[in-house]
Each structure stands twice: as C-alpha cells, then as structure tokens.
Amino acid sequence: MTQQTSTTRTASAAAMRLEPQPGEVINRSRTVHFTWNGSRRTGFEGDTIVSTLAADGERVFSRSFKYHRPRGLLTAGFHDPGCIVQVDDEPNVRGAHRPVRDGMQVVSQNVWPSLKYDAKSANQLIGRFLPPGFYYKTFMRPARLWPAYQQVLKRFANGGVVAAEATGEYYDKRYAHPDVLVAGGGPAGMSAALAAAAAGARVMLVEEEFELGGHLRWGDDTDRAVMTDLRSRVTAAEGIEVLTNSVVLARYDENWMAVVQRGLPGVPERLIKARARVLVPAAGLIERPYVFDGNDKPGVMLSTAVRRLINLYGVKPGERAVVFTANGAGDAALADLRRAGVEIAHVADARRGGNIARALGRGAVQSVELPGKRRIDADLLVTATGWTAPTSLLNMAGDRPVYSERAARFLPGGQAGDSVLPVGGLAGDGTVEEYLAHADAVGARAAHRALAERNRHAAATPTSVRRREGASDTEPPADEDSDRLDTPGLSVDPHPALFRASTHGMVDYSEDVTSEDLFTAVQEGYDSAELAKRYTTATMGPLQGKLETINAIAVVAEATGKTIAQTGTTTWRPVYAPVTLGALAGRTFEPVRHSPMQRWHEGRGAKPLIAGQWIRPEHYGDPQAEVHAVRGGVGIIDVTPIGKLDLKGKDVPQLLNLLYVNKWSKLAVGRVRYGVMCAEDGVVFDDGVTGRLGEDHYLMSTTSSGAGAVWEWLELWLQTERPHWDVHVTPVTTAYASINVAGPRSRELVSRLTEGVDLSPEAFGYMHVRTGRVAGVDDCVLWRIGFTGELSYELHVPSSYGLHVWEALMKHGADLGVAPFGIEAQRVLRLEKGHLIVGQDTDGLTKAYSAGLDWAIKLDKDDFIGKPELQWQAQSEGGPRLVGVQPVDGSVVPPEASQIISRTGAILGRITSSRMSPTLGRSIGLAQVDSSVAASGSLLTVRLPDGSDCQVRVTEQLAHVDPEGKRQEIGVAPSSTSGAASVDFADFTDPVARPPVETTGSTSRRGHWLVTDRASSADLTLTDLSPLAKVGVRAADDGALASSLGVQVGRASRREGALVAGAGPGEWLIIDAVDGQADLAARWRNRVDETGESAAVVDQTHGRALLRLTGARAVDVLAKICAIDLADDLVPDGSALRSSVARLVTDIIRDDVSDEPGQRSYLLHCERSSGQYLFDSVVDAGAEFGIETKGGALDIG
Amino acid sequence: MMQLPCPWCGPRNVSEFHYSGEVIARPDVGSVAPDQWRTYLYTRANTAGWTKEKWYHSAGCRRFFQVQRNTLTNENHLVEEAR
C-alpha cells in the first residue's frame, strides 16, 4: 500500500459536495432535512436520497439479497440495485430516484442488526455452500418442515417492512387516447414528439426521470443547449402531454398501454390505460456493468452514474479513480472526473487492449487489480463497457430483437409492425444530430399513420363528425404517402464485446448470481439461457434483467461455447418497471344496486346481505318471528331485484314456448304462469313467472341473479336464431319497486290501499295479474302469486314511489300486525312450501327432470331450448332426483351440501336446502339424490361435517307445509267496514316520488318529486335530473317511426321540446319535462298506431337515473371512469353512445348547455338501482377538479 | 386489450363484449341424434388461426354480430353480412 488516500475516509456532512455545476438539478438555496438510519441528514431540493448520502461520503446503502454483501451506488438511477431503501412505512423505495423530502425517515433494508455489522453477511463466507439451486436442493425434504424453512428464509430474504396498519392510500386510474405515445423523454423522444405534434397528432410523452432530457442532462454545454431548446419547444407545442416521473409499464394488443404516473399530490401512483394508435419506444440505452471479481463492491460505478453524480447533483464520486473505458461515455466520464478534481490513478482503454481483473477491499473498493496482478490504490472504479437496449416494449409488440456482433448489443428485429416505431439508441447509433433527424422523421411518420388510423376509427364511429359528414369506413386511409416519407437511417457503430474479465463476478446484483453460478448451472445441464435463468434466478430480481440480461446470456454462451446470437435472449414480459399493487388495484369500480326502500331497511336495522350487486335485507333481527308473522297474519318483503322484462309483439307466445319448457300459447290476458328455462343441455337455467298484461304485451320475471343472463339469452335467440319474430324486449327490473305482501291477511291489507281493482277471490284468482292504483300511485302491476304458500300479492310499483307504498303498507297494516321480512325468512317459507331455488337446489348439471319439474316439461311441443336432452333423460329415467327430506330427529339441521351416503360409504346425493321450520317445529330440507333411493319413505344416511351420521326420510312431496295448496285460498276477507274505517284514499292524493340519488340538505317538491335545492356556482357540477320524464321506444331502425323520431344511432336532438337520443339500433330514449311521461308515452303510442309498425313504448322514468355533468373539465372526469375517447371530433355536441362508466353500462349524451368554447355537458343515464353508485363515482372522480353537486335546473328544453 | 369492430358503435375494447362462441348451426331438434346434438353442444374447432365468432356488445348496443378473428394475433374484422 503506497498511499492511504481515500480508502479510510469517513463520512462527514457534505464532504463530497462539489462547487455548483452548470447542469445541476439541485437548488442550493433550499435545504431539506431527513434521517438516514436515525442520523440527521441535510440535502438540497432536487437531491435524491442517495445523492445526498453520497455527498456526505456514504458508500454503503444496502446489503445484498442472498449473501448480504455491502452494496453501494452503481447506476445512480431508478434501476440501481444497491439503492433500494425503506422510507417511512413504504418499503422498496428506489433511493437513487426518490427526491428527499423534509422529515422523511429513511432506513436501509435487508440488514440485521445494522447496515455496518450485518450478521447475515456470514452467508458470503459460506457462499461456496450456497450454489445455484441451493434452496431447491436443500429445503425440499421433509415436506413437513416447509413452514419452518419459510420462517428462516423470510428473515434472510426480506425486502422492507410493510406497516401492519394499512393507511388506505388513494390510488387513481384514468384512460387516455394519444395518437402517438412516446416512451422516453430523451432527445430522440422529444424530437419524435415534436414532429408528431407538428403533424397534428395528440402526443403523450412519458419520461421516467423528473425532467425531460435523457442523457443530455449530464452532458456538456452543447448537449445542454440542445436539451434546453428541445424542452422549450415541447413546452410550447400544441398537443403534447408530458408525463414525468412516469413509466410505460407494458404494451398489449393494439397498443393498449399501461403507464404509471408517480408522485402526484395526494396520490402515490396513478395507472393510465392508454390506447395509442402508434407507439414510439424511445427508451435509450442502459449502461451495462462488467463482470469481474469484486464488481459489486461499493465504489465500483458505471460511467453514467459518475456523470449523473457530478453533473446533476454536484457530488464527487470518489477521491482516486481507475477508469475502464470502451466508448465515448467512458471518455466523457473521465473528463468529468478530472474536472471534479478526482485523481485519476489509471485508465484502462479497452479499445487499446486495456482491461481490469478485480476490485479489492474490505467493505468497499480500496484497490484495483489489473491483468498481470498489478494493483492500484483507488476508492473508485468506473467502467464503461457497453449498452443494453431495453427492448421490452418491442418484445411485447411481437418483435424478436437480434444480436449485433458489431455493436455488441441487441437491435430491433423489425417485426413489431407499423404501429410500433422505435427511435434513439434502441434503433441504432448516431450523433445527437443524427438521432434528432431520425426521430423527427419517425415522429412525422408515426403521426401520419396515427391520423390515418384515427380517421378510420372516426369513420366507423357513429357519433363522429367525420361519420356525419359522410365518410365511409371503407374509404382508403390518408397514409398512402407515409411510406415515402424519408427516414434517414441510423448507423450501427462498432463496439468492443466486453462482458466478463478473466475473473468471475456478479451477474445479477439483485439476486446475487455470479458468473461462476451460471457456469455451474450449465455444467449441471441447464445449458440454455431460459433454463439457466430459472435455475439460478438470474434476471428474476427487482431489476428484471435491465442490467444483467446481456451479461447472463454472454456468460451462458461462453460456458456452452456458443455465440450470443445462438444463445438468444430471454423474454421481456410486462411490466417493465415496478409498480405498486395499489396502482394496479386502483380505485375499484364495483357497481352496487339498491332498491328504493334500502334506506328504510337500514333504518330498521336490517342485516345487509350482498347478493350479486344488490344489497338486500337478510332479516330485521328475528327471521323465525318473520316466518310466523307471514303464516299468522301478513308480512311484506322487498323483492325489487327480481328481474323484469317488458315483452311486446305478436310473437311473444312463440318466444315463451321456445324459452320455457312448458306451454304458453293459451295464456289469457290477465293470467300469470310459472315457467322454467333450460339451456341447450337440458340443465335448469332460470325460473320465474310471466304474466300477460295485454294482447301483445307481457311482463316476464326472472330470478334476481339471473336477470342479466336471461335478457342476453332472449336477445341471443331473437337476434341470431329467430330474427324474423316480432318481439321487443325492454328491461324494466328497476322501473318497479317490487313488494310481496304475503299471509292470510294480505288481501285485507292490499285492499286498503288499492283503487280500481276488485281483489275478491272470484274476480282476482290465484295466478292472475291486474294493473291499478295502489296508495295513490298509478300504473302498478299486481300479481297474485306466492312462493310462501300463503295468499299473497306481488305489487310492482313505479320505483320512485316504492318507499311511499312500502310505508303506506306498514302504516295501514299496523293493526293487522304487518311485519317486514327478509331473505332468510323467505328462504324458510319457500322451503316449507317445497319451492326449489335455481342454483341452490340445482347446479350446473341438474337437468329439468332432476329438479322435480316433470309436471312442467311438455315434450309434445315441436321445439324448446334443451328439448332433445330432456327427451333422452325422460327415456332413460336416469339422473338424480330432487326430493323433500325430513331428519328423523327433527332437532337436527344437517348443513347444506352434506353428503348423502350409502351403507358402503358411496355418495348418493346431497342436502341442497336445510332449515329449522318454525311452522312445523322441526327440521326440513330438500335433497338431490340418486333416483334409486328417491322413493317416498326411503331412509337415507347423511354424513355430517363432524363425521357423525344422521338419518333423514324422503317425504312424499317437496312441500312440507300445506302440500295440497289450500292456504293459497285462505284469506281473511276484508271486512267492508274495517278497511273503510281506517283508510281514506284521500291520504294518497299526493304520493311522493323520490329520485334515485338521495336528496340532501334542504329539499322541496317539484311536481310529484322531492328534489334537492342545493345551489352551486362551481365550474364543474353534477345534477340529478332523474325526475325528468323518460320514455324508451323500440322499433325498426328504418321505418316511418324512425324517421318521425328524427335521429339514428349515435345522435341526439331536440324535438317538440324533448330530447330524443338514438340510444341503440332501433332504440330511442326521449327525455321530457318533469311528470310529463304519461302524455309523452301516450303521444308516441298514438304515433305507433298511426304508422301501424310494431313498436314498444315503455315509460322508463322510474327505471332509470339521469345525471348531468357540466363544466370544461367534465371530459377529464369521465376520462377517469370511462374508456371511450370523448374528443370533440369523435363525440361532439349532440352525440349519444352507450358504454361502460365506472363498470356500469351507461348512456352518455353530449348535450352542451353553453356556447362558450371548451364548455361541455354530458347526460349520464343508467339503471335506477345504480344511480346512487354512478353519482358517487362521478363525484369521486371529479374531486380533483373541484366538482360540486347541484340541485334544480330540472328541465331539458 | 384488443378492440372489436361493433357494427353499430364502432371500435370498442373487448371488455365491453361477451364472447358467444364459434358460429355453429343448431341441428334440427325433431330429427337430431344424440351424437350430433352433443357435437353441437360441446365440440368446438378451437382453431389456431382465423375463426368466425359471435360476440355480444353487452355494454353497448346489445347486439350480436359476427367477426372473423385470428386467434394467434387477435387481428379481427367484421363479417359484413352479419349486419
């Protein structure tokens, strides 16, 4: 040892900070204080955590993953493997990227007990015994010790600490639709963005660092001048959205891009889902480390790290340096080091045969050994041995980059297609000027292609201006000449192929995989890059191959005696850079549906039950008492979620015959029938009742969970198999609040509220339907049906009046003991009556005969869905059967899904429903059992979860209570006096209609409606317009009615003071003044009669929510919850479209209310039950833009 | 995420659609043999390449339509007569 220069230097405050540098990004007038492993540190604004610590002379920032070797600064950028730290409660922070912030507490990760004295570094002493595959080989047997192994391994391989109490940070998402997305904000990226924007494209420019500029940022004066010019032109350009501290994570089909934007105020990360018409990857080049003994010691740095430290942060990287250079970047680093006053002990120039052998030193570099054993004291070893092209996005686009021997790196293979056009270092070599010229030409070409694509999109989009102007989607695109645009090529410059010195060293810094390990893997037979990678875990750590892939391939090639080109590259998969799970999960959109009576249920302490999207009352405290109330008097249940479809047309009976297994041709007006639907495989799919309201008018009900699927099922058969049938289907599930009034006193209760319907058993028998006025509300549909076995009426009330009618029932039934009952009591009542529940008492294999539906199946019909399979099932008489069962010991309630077993233990079936019956005082159930043991009276053995058995007996019928069905007719006749005495219909002259969005603050009445008064003068507002009249029309899209409506799909316009929107093919929505729906519907029904066309005119006022979002930023709000490109040319004023908004199917009508440029207004229209959800979602999305909710303005004219 | 060319709404993300399967003809219910029916129920060509498929625009116009799609590349276009 000749000199003790810096090898013993100790850290002290800002000891390594240089004089101000011309390109530095730190603001020396603003200091920032934080702590590092408890010690107080001071940096400058603009410093990263690691630049501050490096300025203090710190050299070790972490311990490595497996061997706990001390690690320092290697790249001084985001992807620095040794600089991963914990900040407050956030683990795995990239310390060479994260800016310092006042008060932050930074601690090192993966150390125990401390960074300096890491006990686990003993691993490196026994490194010889931790060969590749060590964990696989060692911790395999015995399997019972796996949990113990896991505990040990976790201590050695932890990556920071996640706080036990989650803070519930707010993550964000939005959609974007750039014509050209440029991934990388260096000179080439900026140049391409500028050219694309100049050609008229909307550009998104994404940069990983905090500033644009790429490698020019740490360059010389000329570089910085070019950078400053480019930056100011980007800032001034129209149509370039710049995202810094953001990364393009992934590219999927048709340039569907995932971009993560970091460090926004109040939002840790935001995921942007961008549909880019053309992608321009401009990721530059990543400097590659050199493999030699000691290459991971603190003090070994890449040339770009040195240049960043000196030029951006004014930090001296060391005192005495050895520089190993093979290219201009190394030479430039050498010049920077000299300028920064670092003593240059030795320069090894690879272009003139120079090399290095190893770095030596305890803890950090103290000397460097050259080939021939010559040692040079130094605390800094800088290498500049070549580049890795981060081709991820190209690979994700299907490209297979090829290895260039000449350039000693991979170059694009040219298979990425026309919509992925790389620029900059990814594409080739050149001077800055050559890169700029190339990127400029590619940017223009990208814009050309993108705009042609955009025209094609516009021509196919019914809302677009272009479509309106008559452009057809077969018109040849305007990119004919784009191939003739002159693109100057980039050269491929020679570069020495330097991967490994004469010694072995670290290949994967994150995973502690050495070149020796890779040699071992190859010897053991893992002799392809993909196999060696998996076996050793090289490239599988946090860097995901960005630094280490090429070296790993080169070492495998060396070990196998192949060339790099023969060895090939490993696959680059999404995501390119790390992203938090929070950003991926983001704001979740889970639509919720509520009945209009939900608030009432909550107020009564109902236990909520989540049933699909619906929140329903499970019970109000005592389900057994609720059952008694129904059997003994009268109960009411909210059954709003039952699916309802309005069917109109002369072929409805044919449709019903096709869909249901039973017969429908002779259903008379005013009658209701139960039906079962099967799929083509004969398996029960849904059930419900359908009633005939008029000559060609039916109302179908479905199960609550099957509503959506049944509707799609109907459309499938009508559109693809029977397109000539005259049937119009309108979903009206939430147009009605549905209330089942059940019990012997139900007739008495209903009669107290109902006008215009004779409820006597003679006039309104079982399975009949009537329409009339209930509690002053017109257009109610009354079905006399019941799943409880009791006399019951199902009231379907226009939704907005649901709460009014519900409260009237409670009030006027008080003396009858009326009680609300929930889903649980309903389950018990149904089970007592032996009614099956599709999906509970049937499963995905239960054919109709196995569901006890023999009585319903009519094989003499020509056709119905599933008929062949049922025919064959009937012939074979095989398969399980649904039976009623009662445990011999009536106090035992076998859990549902308990197996029914034979004497030998074979499975014969299972219990499908099981409850204690309050009515019978014993347990009852339904079961699916093999037909051989399904006979009435059979005694079956049920295996209970605790392993014991119980006996159940098969009952004669499915029904346990009242199998003869007599109770259905037992009603307490309303005494003519009692009803009249307690109810005055005058009570009901002014029923209150409540909108789907809860009214808040002061309210007033507007017509029948209760509305919020809240005023707002905010620039961005959201108003509930649901009280407006809404009528849906379905008819042929080319008939007289269509021309009378005046708009086609995609457009909306005013007609007679109403807004008419072409909501879909042959589907219109008309919006008119409050309380005007009856007149509006009547007017259009008259028009239908005049034209003689087949059409459906359905009042949707109560079935839909309607919101208005107004303001210049309205489009930005929607961009956070809707994937549609709402640009002015694609969706101008007067557009109508339907898409998903916050995962809810929503009509969007652009209906501007102001002529001021940039002002926009959108009507949002969805199912009423989700109106509150949509409202809340829009308010949430609009928070960052200062959205306010607003009442009033209830007009459309 | 690929896009599908809805004949009514224009190009939309595939997440707005329900896949309704390969286009296959329903046998005549009156005369079908079990084997033939079960081929209709369960057997699909599952082609690696161009297929003809039925899709339902469930979050849009609620129309079924047919597309030709290359299952290897997701390249797709509308079957014109379907409209």
Interface residues (C-beta under 8 A of the other chain):
Chain A: Y252 D253 E254 W256 R275 H457 A460 T461 P462 T463 S464 E680 D681 E712 E715 L716 Q719 T720 E721 D862 D863 K867 P868 E869 W872 V1049 G1050 G1064 P1065 E1067 A1123 I1124 L1137 R1138 S1139 S1140 V1145
Chain B: M1 M2 Q3 P5 W8 C9 G10 P11 R12 N13 S15 E16 H18 S20 R26 V29 G30 V32 P34 W37 Y40 L41 K54 Y56 S58 A59 G60 C61 R62 R63 F64 N74
